[in-house]
Amino acid sequence: MNDITYFDDYYHKRLSPEENSIFEEKLVSDSELKREYDIFLSFVSGINLFEKERLKELFKEKRDESRFKINPYVKAKSFKTFYFAAAASLIILLIPGYFLYQKLNSNQKIYNEYVYQDGGIPVLMGATNNVDFNKGMIEYKDQKFEKAIVYFNQLLSTNPNNDTLNYYAGNSYLYSDNSEAAISSLSKVNSKQSAFYYPAKYNLALAYIKIKETDKAKAILEDLSKSNEHFLCEKAKKLLEEL
């Protein structure tokens, strides 16, 4: 049984209790299936809306039957014709949009699958020489990236070329969906002697992927894939195959 048949049977409550339970579990665990079912519901919603409007027209015709005799068979046939025409038209209109949606979101899917989620570095409790950095890192580790950016940027104003600050500021921007700012920060981590060089370049490529500048991402990934200095280099090779 294909997904569309399952969707239709589930929607019209034709599944057995066991099948219904299995399908609902899949909807919870499989995000792709859930998204496809939501698209199916949009088809049904559009068709139902058309059906409702057509019924209004038929009831209006019913009120005028005293003046115009209408053949019930013709009316029923007309209704079915309009119903299926509406369904076909709606599908014709929505399917190109569906594939466009798939295409536009393929980069986001790749990003979600391959992005390197750096959990941050330990905070030295009681340290007084890096108070703002520690505060920023605490926010970063709590995934409060916009707050972390404030602290990192304060420090970058006096130390703009610091690899650690640019790396974690760049990641904070990336994780908070500000790819342009992420690119600006991560691009500044250029020393191969830096512990953050490879993860910065890797996430820089992901930032370019996210804004659909695939050629720039490929150039970075090709460079990374030539090295074995970091575990992300191997991941870069796999990511490159996806593009």
C-alpha positions in Angstrom: 0.0 0.0 0.0 1.5 3.4 -1.0 1.5 6.4 1.2 -1.3 8.2 -0.6 -3.6 5.2 -0.1 -2.6 5.1 3.5 -3.2 8.8 3.9 -6.7 8.5 2.4 -7.6 5.4 4.4 -6.4 7.1 7.6 -8.2 10.3 6.9 -11.5 8.5 6.2 -11.0 6.2 9.2 -10.8 3.0 7.1 -7.8 1.5 8.8 -8.1 -1.1 11.5 -7.3 -0.1 15.1 -3.9 -1.8 14.8 -3.1 -0.1 11.4 -4.3 3.2 12.8 -2.0 2.9 15.8 1.0 2.0 13.7 0.4 4.8 11.3 0.1 7.4 14.0 3.3 6.2 15.6 5.0 6.7 12.2 3.6 10.2 11.9 5.3 11.0 15.3 8.6 9.3 14.5 9.0 10.1 10.8 9.1 13.8 10.1 9.2 13.3 6.4 6.1 11.2 6.4 4.4 13.8 8.7 5.3 16.6 6.2 3.9 14.6 3.3 0.7 13.9 5.2 0.4 17.6 5.9 0.6 18.3 2.1 -2.0 15.6 1.5 -4.3 17.4 4.0 -3.8 20.7 2.1 -5.1 18.9 -1.0 -8.1 17.6 0.8 -8.7 21.0 2.4 -8.7 22.7 -1.0 -11.0 20.1 -2.5 -13.4 20.4 0.5 -13.5 24.1 0.1 -14.4 23.8 -3.5 -17.1 21.2 -2.7 -18.6 23.6 -0.1 -18.8 26.5 -2.5 -20.3 24.2 -5.2 -22.9 23.0 -2.8 -23.9 26.6 -2.1 -24.5 27.0 -5.8 -26.6 23.8 -6.0 -28.8 24.9 -3.1 -29.3 28.3 -4.8 -30.3 26.4 -8.0 -32.7 24.3 -5.8 -34.5 27.4 -4.7 -35.1 28.4 -8.3 -36.5 25.0 -9.4 -40.0 26.4 -9.5 -39.0 28.5 -12.4 -36.3 26.2 -14.0 -36.7 22.4 -14.0 -33.4 20.8 -13.4 -32.7 17.1 -14.2 -31.4 15.5 -11.0 -29.2 13.2 -12.9 -27.6 16.1 -14.8 -27.1 18.0 -11.6 -25.4 15.1 -9.9 -23.3 14.5 -12.9 -22.4 18.1 -13.1 -21.4 18.1 -9.4 -19.2 15.1 -9.8 -17.6 16.6 -12.9 -16.8 19.9 -11.0 -15.6 18.0 -8.0 -13.1 15.9 -9.9 -12.1 18.8 -12.1 -11.4 20.8 -8.9 -9.4 18.0 -7.4 -7.3 17.6 -10.6 -6.8 21.4 -10.9 -5.7 21.7 -7.3 -3.2 18.9 -7.7 -1.9 20.4 -10.9 -1.4 23.7 -9.1 0.1 22.3 -5.9 2.4 19.5 -7.3 4.8 22.0 -9.0 4.9 24.0 -5.8 5.6 20.8 -3.8 8.6 20.0 -6.0 9.8 23.6 -5.8 9.4 23.3 -2.0 11.5 20.2 -2.1 14.2 21.8 -4.2 14.4 25.0 -2.2 14.6 23.0 1.1 17.2 20.5 -0.1 19.9 22.8 1.1 18.3 23.2 4.5 18.0 19.4 4.8 21.7 19.1 4.0 22.6 21.7 6.5 20.5 20.0 9.2 22.1 16.7 8.6 25.8 17.9 8.4 26.1 21.0 10.5 28.8 20.6 13.2 27.2 21.4 16.6 30.1 22.5 18.7 29.1 22.3 22.4 31.5 25.0 23.5 34.5 24.9 25.8 34.7 24.6 29.6 34.1 27.7 31.7 36.6 28.4 34.4 34.4 29.2 37.4 35.7 32.1 39.5 38.1 33.3 36.8 38.2 37.1 36.8 40.3 37.8 33.7 37.7 36.5 31.2 34.4 37.4 32.8 32.6 38.5 29.6 33.9 35.5 27.7 32.7 33.1 30.4 29.3 34.8 30.4 29.1 34.5 26.7 30.2 30.8 26.8 27.6 30.0 29.4 24.9 31.5 27.2 26.4 29.6 24.2 26.3 26.3 26.0 22.7 27.0 27.0 22.0 27.6 23.3 21.0 31.2 24.0 23.0 32.2 21.0 21.7 35.7 20.5 22.8 36.6 24.1 26.1 34.9 23.6 26.7 37.0 20.5 26.4 40.2 22.6 29.3 39.1 24.9 31.5 37.8 22.0 31.0 41.0 20.0 31.9 43.2 23.0 35.3 41.3 23.2 35.7 41.4 19.4 35.5 45.2 19.4 38.9 45.3 21.1 40.3 42.0 19.7 38.8 41.6 16.2 41.2 38.9 15.0 40.8 36.5 17.9 40.2 33.0 16.5 38.3 31.8 19.5 35.9 34.7 19.6 35.3 34.7 15.8 34.7 31.0 15.8 32.1 31.0 18.6 30.5 34.2 17.4 30.3 32.7 13.9 28.7 29.5 15.3 26.3 31.6 17.3 25.2 33.4 14.2 24.9 30.2 12.2 22.9 28.4 14.9 20.5 31.4 15.2 19.9 31.4 11.4 22.0 34.4 10.5 24.2 32.9 7.8 25.6 36.2 6.4 26.9 37.2 9.8 28.2 33.7 10.4 30.2 33.9 7.1 31.7 37.2 8.1 32.9 35.8 11.5 34.0 32.3 10.4 35.9 33.6 7.4 38.3 35.4 9.8 39.6 32.1 11.2 42.4 31.5 8.7 45.3 30.2 10.6 45.8 26.5 10.2 47.7 26.6 13.6 44.4 27.5 15.2 42.5 24.7 17.0 39.3 26.2 15.4 40.6 26.3 11.8 39.0 23.1 10.5 35.6 23.3 12.3 35.4 27.0 11.3 36.0 26.2 7.6 33.6 23.3 7.8 30.7 25.4 9.3 31.6 28.2 6.9 30.8 25.8 4.1 27.5 24.9 5.7 26.7 28.6 6.0 27.2 29.0 2.3 25.1 25.9 1.6 22.3 27.4 3.7 22.2 30.6 1.6 22.5 28.5 -1.6 26.0 29.6 -2.6 27.0 26.0 -3.4 30.1 26.8 -5.4 31.7 28.6 -2.6 30.8 25.7 -0.2 32.3 23.2 -2.6 35.6 25.1 -2.9 36.0 25.0 0.9 34.9 21.4 1.2 37.3 20.3 -1.6 40.2 22.0 0.3 39.2 20.3 3.6 38.8 16.9 2.0 42.4 16.9 0.9 43.5 16.8 4.5 43.3 14.2 7.3 44.2 16.6 10.1 40.7 16.7 11.6 37.7 14.3 11.8 35.6 16.9 10.0 37.8 16.4 6.9 36.2 13.0 6.3 32.8 14.4 6.9 33.6 17.1 4.4 34.2 14.4 1.8 30.8 12.9 2.4 29.1 16.3 2.3 30.8 17.1 -1.0 29.2 14.0 -2.5 25.8 15.4 -1.6 26.3 18.6 -3.5 
